[in-house]
Amino acid sequence: MRYLALTQNDRQEMLEAIGVNSVEDLFRDVPQNVQLKKLLDLPGHMGEWEVENYLDTFANANQTTKTLTSFLGAGAYRHHLPAAVDSLIQRGEFLTSYTPYQPEVSQGTLQYLFEFQTQVALLTGMDVANASLYDGASGTAEAALMANRITKRNKVLISGGLHPHYTDAVNTYAHFAEFDVETLEPNIENEEDLLSKIDDTYSCCIIQNPSLFGQLYDLSDLSKKCHEHGVLLAVVVTEVISLSKLKSPGSMGADIVVAEGQSLGNPLNYGGPYLGLMATRDKYVRHMPGRISGQTVDSDGKRGWVLTLAAREQHIRRERATSNICTNSGLCALAFTIHLALLGEKG
């Protein structure tokens, strides 16, 4: 918008429109003895260089992962982020909170979401992924709700190796959605026996791989046991980069995969916003929460993208919706997509 100076005539027209004679009349209710009659005695302003140095003195008092080596991990990891990621996500076409309901004006956004979904499906070894959730913790809770819908059961089994914050999120959802959660005790010695616990009462078994303690699992036997009892296997990954080296959850029989996508494209940023990933089998796609960008063709046969299967969650009664997720982590998903594209197929 251009800057247009306020003239005396403009000022007078506005005063007449609101029915006062002067600007002072606007403040007649303020006692005279507290009205400021002169300019404040403020020191002269600093130049840009001085301001930067002044603020740097405060910033330098912090201890950050740039100066210290952090071993906290547990779902929050510092990786090198290419400068191109931050530059591209700040383009005006992308830097928006707008939800792409109108495909005719949102093709760029819908296309990158489609590419994001494709990347997530390939990483996890699953058939289909959604356009992101809020973070790994809420995504894990959504996986429990999804399993309950599919199996018509009301009880969830959680491995003791799941991140405790993720377990807390599931318990919070369980309290209000009224389902039961059984969590095994954490076992750093890797002696947890999930197989013996599986029975026909559970909707899903939630296990983190690698676990909170860094343990790696071959989930094939657990998957087989779950499916014998009609239980869904939900696999949680807190370090998504591990999927580039490990056997994918899908190849080991997982039914739902949830991951925290922060490691790709997103800084630590005081713990958020982060990026929830979710992928599943084709047969469960209508039970999956969150948005899905789908590829289609228009009336002229040209390729395009739309929000598909939207009736699952956006346009039906709240109690029947697969979730109450509104605006997703779209910009974080774009950062993830750009970073992974820059790494390329071989990393």
RASULVEN-V622800 format. One record per pair of residues at least 6 apart in sequence whose ideal C-beta (glycine too) atoms are under 7 Angstrom apart, sorted by the first residue. I is the first residue (numbers start at 0). GAP is how many residues later the second one is. Records with the same first field share a line. If there is no record, write none. Layout:
# RASULVEN-V622800
I: GAP + GAP
This chain:
# RASULVEN-V622800
14: 6 + 7
19: 6
26: 8
45: 8
64: 13 + 203
69: 8
73: 89 + 138 + 164
74: 61 + 88 + 163 + 185
75: 186 + 192 + 195
76: 162 + 185 + 186
77: 190
78: 184
80: 184 + 186 + 258
81: 257 + 260
83: 254 + 258
84: 180 + 250 + 253 + 254
87: 250
88: 6 + 242 + 245 + 246 + 249
92: 15
93: 237 + 240
94: 236
96: 230
98: 228
99: 6 + 9 + 10 + 207
100: 206
102: 7 + 201 + 202 + 203
106: 197 + 198
109: 183 + 195 + 196
110: 194
111: 222 + 225
112: 18 + 180 + 220
113: 179 + 181 + 191
114: 222
115: 15 + 217 + 220 + 221
116: 12 + 13 + 14 + 176
118: 218 + 221
119: 9 + 157 + 159
120: 6 + 7 + 8 + 158
122: 117 + 120
123: 119 + 124 + 125 + 126 + 133 + 155
124: 123 + 124 + 125 + 126
125: 124 + 131 + 153 + 154 + 155
126: 154 + 155
127: 151 + 152 + 154 + 157
128: 148 + 149 + 150
129: 148 + 158 + 159 + 160 + 161 + 162
130: 159 + 160 + 161 + 162 + 197 + 202
131: 143 + 144 + 145 + 158 + 196 + 197 + 198 + 201
132: 6 + 9 + 143 + 145 + 157 + 192 + 195
133: 142 + 195
134: 125 + 137 + 139 + 140 + 141
135: 30 + 100 + 102 + 122 + 123 + 124 + 138 + 140
136: 28 + 29 + 32
137: 31 + 138
138: 119 + 137 + 138 + 139
139: 26 + 29 + 30 + 66 + 96 + 118
140: 28 + 29 + 32
141: 136 + 147 + 181
142: 63 + 91 + 113 + 115 + 135
143: 12 + 26 + 29 + 60 + 62
144: 28 + 32
145: 110 + 141 + 142 + 143
146: 56 + 57 + 85 + 87 + 109
147: 6 + 31 + 55
148: 138
149: 82 + 134 + 137
150: 52 + 79 + 81
152: 48 + 49 + 50
153: 25 + 26 + 49
154: 24 + 25 + 27 + 46 + 47 + 48
155: 14 + 23 + 25 + 46 + 47 + 48 + 50
156: 25 + 40 + 45 + 48
157: 9 + 12 + 23 + 24 + 25 + 26 + 48
158: 25 + 33 + 35 + 47 + 48 + 49
159: 23 + 24 + 25 + 26 + 27 + 32
160: 25 + 31 + 46 + 47 + 50 + 51 + 52 + 54
161: 44 + 46 + 50 + 74
162: 45 + 49 + 75
165: 70
166: 16
169: 11
170: 10
173: 6 + 7
183: 8
187: 25
189: 25
193: 11 + 13 + 28
194: 26 + 27 + 30
197: 7 + 27 + 28 + 31 + 33
198: 30
199: 29 + 30
201: 29
202: 28 + 29
203: 27 + 28 + 30
204: 17 + 21 + 26 + 28 + 29
205: 28 + 30
206: 10 + 28
207: 28 + 30
208: 7 + 8 + 10 + 26 + 28 + 40
209: 6 + 32
215: 30
217: 34
218: 14 + 16 + 30 + 33 + 34 + 35
219: 32 + 33
221: 11
222: 10 + 29 + 30 + 31
223: 29
225: 6 + 7
231: 23 + 24
232: 20 + 21 + 22
233: 21 + 22 + 24
234: 14 + 19 + 22
235: 22
236: 6 + 22
237: 22
238: 24
239: 19 + 20 + 21 + 23 + 24 + 37
240: 22 + 23
243: 103
248: 8
249: 7
254: 25 + 26 + 29
255: 24
256: 22
257: 19 + 20
258: 18
259: 14 + 16
260: 14 + 16 + 75
261: 12 + 13
263: 72 + 75 + 76
264: 70 + 71 + 73 + 74
265: 8 + 9 + 66 + 69 + 70
272: 56 + 59
273: 58
274: 54 + 57 + 58 + 61
275: 53
277: 10 + 12
279: 8
284: 24
285: 23 + 26
286: 35
287: 34
288: 24 + 33 + 34 + 36
289: 33 + 35 + 38
290: 16 + 37
291: 15 + 16 + 17
292: 12 + 14
293: 11 + 12 + 14
294: 8 + 10
295: 8 + 10
296: 6 + 7
297: 6
311: 10
312: 8 + 9 + 10 + 12
317: 6
